[in-house]
């Protein structure tokens, strides 16, 4: 995991990347009775559980600088080289970070080395490609990049054959501003600040992003978007491919 990208794009994360309560609850349940947790690729610490001994691992100074005062102690390190002894923690947590790691399989091996239980949030690209209108219909170029990144299949491969994979539906009013969070609030994709906190959009060439948002703006102004996607407006949540992967060694 490299922190270099977030030195450039991470400054707005604390404002738009708040924990989504339904995901937070699912993560706490997945951690089980773990008394100690290492949060790898911790960012601003959104999903760090309360009431447990937590150590955060984050390479980006920009992200560390946005963490709340009095939060978990932070170690500046990368997933592929965790500076902890074997089985230092009951559980290892990694939320929407696997795709940023330089060597995802090496990072997953490190999670297994330092903790007996691993909890990883990632996504199934096939589901995202079928269900997320913004990427599918306005910005298909995003899939060219995403196909080269680590995702669900990588997590399952790296965590071993016995994994529990659970669907993480995205509520219509999702508080965590990741890429597909605004599936029922299309106007948010027109906001440069919101887009800057979505690494998927912030790290890709901006010409296709600007072309996509211009087309979306026209469709919102004309009413075409609401006509085309009227069925979405009746949904409270949607499966956009995000997955919670749980593994237990030994």
C-alpha positions as MATLAB code, in Angstrom:
seq = 'XXXXXXXXXXXXXXXXXXXXXXXXXXXXXXXXXXXXXXXXXXXXXXXXXXXXXXXXXXXXXXXXXXXXXXXXXXXXXXXXXXXXXXXXXXXXXXXXXXXXXXXXXXXXXXXXXXXXXXXXXXXXXXXXXXXXXXXXXXXXXXXXXXXXXXXXXXXXXXXXXXXXXXXXXXXXXXXXXXXXXXXXXXXXXXXXXXXXXXXXXXXXXXXXXXXXXXXXXXXXXXXXXXXXXXXXXXXXXXXXXXXXXXXXXX';
ca = [
       0.000    0.000    0.000;
       1.445    3.313   -1.007;
       0.609    6.540    0.765;
       1.788    8.694   -2.140;
      -1.619    8.904   -3.832;
      -3.287   10.140   -0.681;
      -0.682   12.822   -0.174;
      -2.230   14.283   -3.332;
      -5.942   13.447   -3.039;
      -6.571   12.790    0.646;
      -7.084   16.276    2.073;
     -10.897   16.204    1.937;
     -11.473   12.722    3.320;
     -12.460   13.680    6.857;
     -15.312   15.826    5.555;
     -16.941   13.382    3.165;
     -15.856    9.925    4.349;
     -17.837    9.404    7.529;
     -18.674    5.893    8.748;
     -21.862    4.430    7.319;
     -23.799    3.090   10.368;
     -25.039   -0.090    8.672;
     -21.513   -0.956    7.546;
     -20.091   -0.059   10.933;
     -22.510   -2.477   12.593;
     -21.642   -5.237   10.101;
     -17.917   -4.737   10.706;
     -18.315   -4.826   14.489;
     -20.280   -8.083   14.159;
     -17.621   -9.538   11.848;
     -14.856   -8.738   14.342;
     -16.608  -10.977   16.841;
     -15.060  -11.048   20.301;
     -11.678   -9.747   19.184;
     -10.252   -7.623   21.983;
      -7.394   -6.254   19.885;
      -7.594   -5.043   16.285;
      -5.046   -3.737   13.808;
      -6.657   -1.482   11.205;
      -4.527   -1.654    8.069;
      -4.839    1.144    5.538;
      -6.689    2.952    8.288;
      -7.039    6.346    6.618;
      -8.850    8.745    8.927;
     -10.049    5.890   11.146;
     -13.716    5.853   10.173;
     -14.452    2.222   11.018;
     -12.206    1.626   14.005;
     -14.283   -0.126   16.679;
     -14.772    1.354   20.121;
     -14.097   -0.514   23.318;
     -11.204   -2.570   21.934;
      -7.460   -2.108   21.753;
      -6.913   -0.719   18.263;
      -3.688    0.109   16.450;
      -3.945    1.894   13.108;
      -1.537    1.382   10.210;
      -1.492    4.201    7.665;
       1.370    5.393    5.396;
      -0.072    8.780    4.399;
       0.749   11.812    6.542;
      -2.213   13.664    5.016;
      -4.608   10.974    6.185;
      -3.005   10.659    9.613;
      -3.326   14.413   10.047;
      -7.109   14.175    9.710;
      -7.604   11.562   12.421;
      -9.539   12.631   15.500;
      -7.625   13.590   18.609;
      -7.456   10.819   21.169;
      -8.039    8.088   18.594;
      -6.095    4.890   18.135;
      -2.301    5.145   17.973;
      -0.959    5.195   14.419;
       2.003    3.341   12.965;
       3.318    4.695    9.663;
       3.772    1.504    7.664;
       2.439   -0.407    4.663;
       0.339   -3.562    4.552;
       3.058   -5.634    2.908;
       5.465   -5.076    5.820;
       3.572   -4.842    9.096;
       5.971   -4.098   11.974;
       4.362   -6.518   14.428;
       5.182   -9.965   15.744;
       3.130  -12.981   14.723;
      -0.360  -13.061   16.274;
       0.012   -9.645   17.879;
      -3.723   -9.024   17.444;
      -6.963  -10.942   17.635;
      -8.221   -9.440   14.367;
      -6.986   -7.468   11.384;
      -9.296   -5.022    9.614;
      -8.896   -3.550    6.112;
     -11.718   -1.386    4.725;
     -11.707   -0.391    1.030;
      -7.923   -0.320    0.927;
      -6.837   -3.583   -0.711;
      -6.859   -2.024   -4.190;
      -4.218    0.523   -3.126;
      -1.673   -2.034   -1.956;
       1.426   -2.538   -4.072;
       1.301   -6.322   -3.540;
      -2.195   -7.267   -2.293;
      -1.468  -10.954   -1.766;
       1.612  -10.118    0.305;
      -0.478   -7.695    2.347;
      -3.139  -10.332    2.957;
      -0.461  -12.780    4.077;
       0.654  -10.157    6.572;
      -2.906   -9.813    7.906;
      -2.969  -13.568    8.463;
       0.433  -13.495   10.120;
      -0.319  -10.789   12.684;
      -3.935  -11.746   13.488;
      -5.978  -14.912   13.723;
      -9.089  -13.300   12.242;
      -9.221  -11.112    9.145;
     -12.042   -8.771    8.135;
     -11.762   -7.131    4.707;
     -14.177   -4.836    2.887;
     -13.773   -4.887   -0.887;
     -16.030   -5.216   -3.928;
     -17.185   -7.559   -6.673;
     -16.487   -5.686   -9.900;
     -18.922   -7.795  -11.931;
     -21.818   -6.714   -9.718;
     -20.681   -3.085   -9.724;
     -20.478   -3.110  -13.509;
     -24.028   -4.439  -13.825;
     -25.704   -2.254  -11.232;
     -23.989    1.127  -10.911;
     -25.460    3.457  -13.513;
     -22.814    6.218  -13.248;
     -19.943    3.908  -14.102;
     -21.849    1.735  -16.567;
     -23.650    4.459  -18.532;
     -21.557    7.603  -18.081;
     -18.007    6.550  -17.250;
     -17.302    3.032  -18.588;
     -13.595    3.964  -18.761;
     -13.467    3.399  -15.022;
     -13.674   -0.354  -15.548;
     -10.472   -0.381  -17.581;
      -8.648    0.765  -14.460;
     -10.673   -1.186  -11.924;
     -10.089   -4.524  -13.651;
      -6.382   -4.203  -12.893;
      -6.957   -3.587   -9.172;
      -7.272   -6.063   -6.331;
     -10.867   -6.790   -5.335;
     -13.080   -9.636   -4.064;
     -11.372  -12.477   -5.934;
      -7.998  -11.279   -4.629;
      -9.263  -11.174   -1.054;
     -10.662  -14.702   -1.248;
      -7.454  -15.988   -2.818;
      -5.275  -14.329   -0.207;
      -7.309  -15.220    2.859;
      -7.648  -18.913    2.102;
     -10.389  -21.228    0.898;
     -12.678  -20.864    3.927;
     -14.055  -17.324    3.771;
     -17.433  -15.968    4.744;
     -18.470  -13.404    2.112;
     -21.366  -11.124    3.034;
     -23.203   -8.521    0.971;
     -22.888   -4.912    2.144;
     -25.872   -3.073    0.645;
     -25.409    0.652    0.121;
     -28.259    2.695    1.686;
     -29.617    5.572   -0.372;
     -28.375    8.088    2.217;
     -24.976    6.449    2.760;
     -22.731    8.638    4.923;
     -19.444    7.280    3.598;
     -18.711    9.059    0.324;
     -17.045    6.247   -1.612;
     -17.485    5.824   -5.367;
     -20.990    4.323   -5.532;
     -22.352    5.891   -2.334;
     -24.490    8.449   -4.168;
     -26.348    6.046   -6.446;
     -29.682    7.734   -5.564;
     -28.247   11.261   -5.256;
     -26.798   11.856   -8.728;
     -26.218   15.568   -8.255;
     -23.383   14.801   -5.828;
     -21.240   13.496   -8.700;
     -21.207   17.058  -10.031;
     -19.444   18.281   -6.878;
     -15.642   18.395   -7.317;
     -15.077   18.189   -3.553;
     -17.131   15.008   -3.247;
     -15.355   13.487   -6.259;
     -11.939   14.354   -4.818;
     -12.606   11.999   -1.882;
     -13.397    9.087   -4.210;
     -10.052    7.592   -5.132;
     -11.630    5.837   -8.121;
     -12.399    9.203   -9.714;
      -9.574   11.270   -8.267;
      -6.839    8.957   -9.539;
      -8.070    8.426  -13.090;
      -7.529   10.858  -16.006;
      -9.866   13.791  -15.528;
     -10.932   14.233  -19.170;
     -13.371   11.268  -19.149;
     -14.564   12.251  -15.664;
     -15.368   15.765  -16.846;
     -17.077   14.385  -19.944;
     -19.184   12.069  -17.785;
     -20.198   14.761  -15.331;
     -21.091   17.149  -18.155;
     -23.386   14.516  -19.661;
     -24.897   13.836  -16.245;
     -25.521   17.535  -15.676;
     -27.385   17.766  -18.976;
     -29.498   14.734  -18.130;
     -30.355   16.094  -14.700;
     -31.338   19.466  -16.137;
     -33.483   17.896  -18.863;
     -35.114   15.350  -16.578;
     -33.697   12.459  -18.621;
     -31.860   10.992  -15.632;
     -34.982   10.812  -13.481;
     -36.936    9.272  -16.325;
     -34.270    6.688  -17.111;
     -33.584    5.646  -13.512;
     -36.988    6.217  -11.917;
     -36.996    2.696  -10.461;
     -33.988    3.531   -8.269;
     -35.826    6.334   -6.490;
     -38.134    3.820   -4.793;
     -35.266    1.775   -3.312;
     -33.890    2.223    0.204;
     -30.659    0.370   -0.514;
     -28.905   -1.378   -3.376;
     -26.375   -4.170   -3.818;
     -23.580   -2.485   -5.750;
     -21.049   -5.255   -5.232;
     -19.470   -4.228   -1.944;
     -18.540   -7.265    0.126;
     -17.431   -8.062    3.664;
     -14.941  -10.945    3.684;
     -14.276  -12.750    6.973;
     -11.609  -15.391    7.528;
     -10.397  -17.180   10.651;
      -7.118  -19.063   10.919;
      -6.698  -21.956   13.275;
];
